[in-house]
Amino acid sequence: MRLIYHRETDPAYNLALEETLVTRGDEEYFMLWRNRPTVVIGRHQDAIAEIDLNYLNREGIRLVRRMSGGGAVYHDLGNVNYSYISSEGREGFADFSRFCRPVLAALSSFGVKAELSGRNDLTIEGKKISGNAQYRHQSRLLHHGTLLFSTDFSRLGNALKPDPEKLQGKGVQSVRSRVCNISEYMPGQVTVEEFVASLQTYISGYFNSAAWDTVSEELRQTAQTLADRKYRTESWTLGHSREYQFQNSARFPWGRVRVSLNVKDGAIQEIRFSGDFFSGTELEGLESKLRGVPHTPGAVAEALRGVPVSDYISGSAAEELIGLLF
């Protein structure tokens, strides 16, 4: 078992590194890592049904999609992630208790009584401290989980709270749970860095391996390339949406605008603007430019590049309309 702790907090790179380790070679790994503020959605989820994109953009919170299934989670530097990569994928898939055991044992040694609850959560007194998910690649298995140590729950709640009036869809949405921080149950005042150090010490003994390694330069470069080609792209992050209806409205100095649209297979099928604004030309011209366009901020921005939107909605700017569509 190779033990890895790295300090890179870029979520796209960290997910790419997990994929690199599970798809290359046959070594087994236990890895600890953290992300800067990020929402991580499951492989099969509709991103727009799960999160408030405008809130993420305002707050500088990243959005990434992982390889494993399950629900959306919020990461920040108060959350510690662990990855357990095994070569027993066929036997170990969906056996969450086995791969959670080292973490539960570590928490117990710190005086924190946690337990596996339901299919894939760790809880303290019925409150969630960890969500876990798995991904299998041939005979290899990735099991990864969160450990909420000192997470900012106000941002977690806002990031994972889309406006229910905006969206009616068929996507798989996350089940919201009561959560708490592990730090509330630790004896004494412990920082997240001290918590990570204690985890390292315990895990070393658990696997009879004293050394914690860093990622080789070859693996790092491979993961960086994968992050650029996959995990940083809108096509991967937002391109898994199914069929839904979206609506939104906002008041601007030049009038109120309402938008309603139907999305299928990730692309806008129908769209209609309405409101009490003035228009110098028929709105159908603007709406036609957005039909067939993927419902992502980047694709909509590209479709509106060079379009004189103020001719259609007097006083408006493309950036305002883009914000209205998400």
VENJOMO-V341003 format. One record per residue. N is the residue number from 1. RES is the residue in three letters. SS is DSSP state (~ for helix, > for strand, _ for the rest). NEAR is the number of other ideal C-beta (glycine too) atoms within 10 Angstrom. Layout:
[[N;RES;SS;NEAR] [N;RES;SS;NEAR]]
This chain:
[[1;MET;_;16] [2;ARG;>;15] [3;LEU;>;18] [4;ILE;>;18] [5;TYR;>;20] [6;HIS;_;17] [7;ARG;_;8] [8;GLU;_;16] [9;THR;_;17] [10;ASP;_;18] [11;PRO;~;26] [12;ALA;~;24] [13;TYR;~;23] [14;ASN;~;27] [15;LEU;~;25] [16;ALA;~;25] [17;LEU;~;27] [18;GLU;~;23] [19;GLU;~;20] [20;THR;~;22] [21;LEU;~;23] [22;VAL;~;24] [23;THR;~;16] [24;ARG;_;14] [25;GLY;_;13] [26;ASP;_;7] [27;GLU;_;11] [28;GLU;_;16] [29;TYR;>;20] [30;PHE;>;25] [31;MET;>;23] [32;LEU;>;18] [33;TRP;>;22] [34;ARG;_;24] [35;ASN;_;25] [36;ARG;_;15] [37;PRO;_;22] [38;THR;>;23] [39;VAL;>;26] [40;VAL;>;25] [41;ILE;>;25] [42;GLY;_;20] [43;ARG;_;14] [44;HIS;_;13] [45;GLN;_;23] [46;ASP;_;23] [47;ALA;~;25] [48;ILE;~;23] [49;ALA;~;22] [50;GLU;~;23] [51;ILE;_;23] [52;ASP;_;20] [53;LEU;~;21] [54;ASN;~;15] [55;TYR;~;17] [56;LEU;~;19] [57;ASN;~;13] [58;ARG;~;11] [59;GLU;~;12] [60;GLY;_;8] [61;ILE;_;22] [62;ARG;>;18] [63;LEU;>;21] [64;VAL;>;23] [65;ARG;>;23] [66;ARG;_;23] [67;MET;_;21] [68;SER;_;18] [69;GLY;_;14] [70;GLY;_;23] [71;GLY;_;19] [72;ALA;_;23] [73;VAL;>;24] [74;TYR;>;24] [75;HIS;>;26] [76;ASP;_;20] [77;LEU;_;16] [78;GLY;_;20] [79;ASN;>;25] [80;VAL;>;26] [81;ASN;>;20] [82;TYR;>;23] [83;SER;>;21] [84;TYR;>;23] [85;ILE;>;26] [86;SER;>;22] [87;SER;_;16] [88;GLU;_;13] [89;GLY;~;19] [90;ARG;~;11] [91;GLU;~;11] [92;GLY;~;18] [93;PHE;_;14] [94;ALA;_;10] [95;ASP;_;13] [96;PHE;~;20] [97;SER;~;10] [98;ARG;~;13] [99;PHE;~;22] [100;CYS;~;22] [101;ARG;~;13] [102;PRO;~;18] [103;VAL;~;25] [104;LEU;~;17] [105;ALA;~;13] [106;ALA;~;22] [107;LEU;~;25] [108;SER;~;13] [109;SER;~;14] [110;PHE;_;17] [111;GLY;_;10] [112;VAL;_;17] [113;LYS;_;11] [114;ALA;_;23] [115;GLU;>;14] [116;LEU;>;17] [117;SER;>;16] [118;GLY;_;11] [119;ARG;_;9] [120;ASN;_;20] [121;ASP;>;22] [122;LEU;>;24] [123;THR;>;18] [124;ILE;>;21] [125;GLU;_;11] [126;GLY;_;10] [127;LYS;>;17] [128;LYS;>;18] [129;ILE;>;27] [130;SER;>;27] [131;GLY;>;23] [132;ASN;>;22] [133;ALA;>;21] [134;GLN;>;23] [135;TYR;>;22] [136;ARG;>;18] [137;HIS;>;14] [138;GLN;_;10] [139;SER;_;12] [140;ARG;>;22] [141;LEU;>;24] [142;LEU;>;25] [143;HIS;>;27] [144;HIS;>;26] [145;GLY;>;23] [146;THR;>;23] [147;LEU;>;26] [148;LEU;>;27] [149;PHE;_;23] [150;SER;_;18] [151;THR;_;26] [152;ASP;_;16] [153;PHE;~;13] [154;SER;~;8] [155;ARG;~;17] [156;LEU;~;19] [157;GLY;~;12] [158;ASN;~;17] [159;ALA;~;25] [160;LEU;_;20] [161;LYS;_;13] [162;PRO;_;21] [163;ASP;_;11] [164;PRO;_;7] [165;GLU;_;9] [166;LYS;_;18] [167;LEU;>;19] [168;GLN;>;11] [169;GLY;>;18] [170;LYS;_;11] [171;GLY;_;17] [172;VAL;_;17] [173;GLN;_;16] [174;SER;_;17] [175;VAL;_;9] [176;ARG;_;12] [177;SER;_;14] [178;ARG;_;9] [179;VAL;>;19] [180;CYS;_;17] [181;ASN;_;20] [182;ILE;~;25] [183;SER;~;17] [184;GLU;~;13] [185;TYR;~;17] [186;MET;_;18] [187;PRO;_;8] [188;GLY;_;6] [189;GLN;_;7] [190;VAL;_;16] [191;THR;_;12] [192;VAL;~;20] [193;GLU;~;11] [194;GLU;~;13] [195;PHE;~;21] [196;VAL;~;18] [197;ALA;~;13] [198;SER;~;16] [199;LEU;~;23] [200;GLN;~;14] [201;THR;~;14] [202;TYR;~;18] [203;ILE;~;21] [204;SER;~;16] [205;GLY;~;12] [206;TYR;~;17] [207;PHE;_;14] [208;ASN;_;7] [209;SER;_;14] [210;ALA;_;9] [211;ALA;_;7] [212;TRP;>;17] [213;ASP;>;13] [214;THR;_;11] [215;VAL;_;19] [216;SER;_;9] [217;GLU;~;8] [218;GLU;~;10] [219;LEU;~;16] [220;ARG;~;17] [221;GLN;~;12] [222;THR;~;19] [223;ALA;~;24] [224;GLN;~;17] [225;THR;~;12] [226;LEU;~;19] [227;ALA;~;22] [228;ASP;~;13] [229;ARG;~;11] [230;LYS;~;17] [231;TYR;~;23] [232;ARG;_;17] [233;THR;_;16] [234;GLU;~;14] [235;SER;~;13] [236;TRP;~;15] [237;THR;~;19] [238;LEU;_;23] [239;GLY;_;17] [240;HIS;_;18] [241;SER;_;23] [242;ARG;_;16] [243;GLU;_;14] [244;TYR;>;19] [245;GLN;>;14] [246;PHE;>;21] [247;GLN;>;14] [248;ASN;>;18] [249;SER;>;14] [250;ALA;>;13] [251;ARG;>;11] [252;PHE;>;15] [253;PRO;_;5] [254;TRP;_;16] [255;GLY;>;15] [256;ARG;>;12] [257;VAL;>;20] [258;ARG;>;15] [259;VAL;>;20] [260;SER;>;14] [261;LEU;>;20] [262;ASN;>;16] [263;VAL;>;22] [264;LYS;>;13] [265;ASP;_;12] [266;GLY;_;20] [267;ALA;>;17] [268;ILE;>;21] [269;GLN;>;14] [270;GLU;>;13] [271;ILE;>;21] [272;ARG;>;13] [273;PHE;>;21] [274;SER;>;12] [275;GLY;>;18] [276;ASP;_;10] [277;PHE;_;19] [278;PHE;_;10] [279;SER;_;16] [280;GLY;_;10] [281;THR;_;12] [282;GLU;_;11] [283;LEU;_;16] [284;GLU;~;11] [285;GLY;~;12] [286;LEU;~;21] [287;GLU;~;17] [288;SER;~;11] [289;LYS;~;16] [290;LEU;~;22] [291;ARG;_;14] [292;GLY;_;11] [293;VAL;_;18] [294;PRO;>;20] [295;HIS;_;26] [296;THR;_;23] [297;PRO;~;17] [298;GLY;~;14] [299;ALA;~;20] [300;VAL;~;20] [301;ALA;~;15] [302;GLU;~;12] [303;ALA;~;18] [304;LEU;_;20] [305;ARG;_;8] [306;GLY;_;7] [307;VAL;_;15] [308;PRO;_;12] [309;VAL;~;18] [310;SER;~;14] [311;ASP;~;14] [312;TYR;~;21] [313;ILE;_;23] [314;SER;_;14] [315;GLY;_;13] [316;SER;_;21] [317;ALA;_;13] [318;ALA;~;17] [319;GLU;~;11] [320;GLU;~;15] [321;LEU;~;22] [322;ILE;~;16] [323;GLY;~;16] [324;LEU;~;17] [325;LEU;_;21] [326;PHE;_;20]]
